[in-house]
């Protein structure tokens, strides 16, 4: 896997981060702490959260979760932090994680992050990172739900056109130009409670062969707050 800003590896960052912050209150907490870990390991790397990029075709501003810049180059990173219910105390700090429940929409939006990073066309590979304590995301399912093309279980390979509900809801179709083998990594084991085991999935996203200029990138659906009730995006 490519080094972040050509300087430090994702594995180094996640290992250092897990020792200091084995759990987070929110996705924003995860993003900020990740950026702090990068700069602690590589002080010359500049980190910018919510980096604005203007889409000149639509006049809308799009945001990258994190842009890490160093002398060798830049690395764009998108994050997802998806939780099931867990409560406890870690390092003297109380945590009450909510059950997000909507794993299908999480998968859709994680894939959308990959597609978006491909089309940005950064010279260096980008990263899509998902941290979760929901085993249903890394385990293979025997069911055939509407989002089966978007499943992210261990050993899955993502590529080509992904259809939502067998293509009956076209707005959720996503086209992936690269081919990505999915490998999950242990992050931290808090306890033996349901939800006590955190793992992460990191996809190194290669630029599309003919990336669209930012002015023609479709921003796609906004990511809802997964802790709040979700508006249905596709028929059952």
Secondary structure, DSSP 8 states (H G I E B T S, - for coil): ---BTTTB-HHHHHHHHHHH-S--SSHHHHHHHHHHHHHHH-TT-EEEEEEEEEETTTTEEEEEEEEEEETTEEEEEEEEEE---EEEEETTEEEEE-----HHHHHHHHHHHHHHHHHHT-SS-EEEEEEE--HHHHS--SS--TTGGG---TT-EEEEEE-SGGGT-GGG-EEEEEEEE--EEEEEE--SSTT-EEEEEEEEE---TT---GGG----S----TTS-----S--
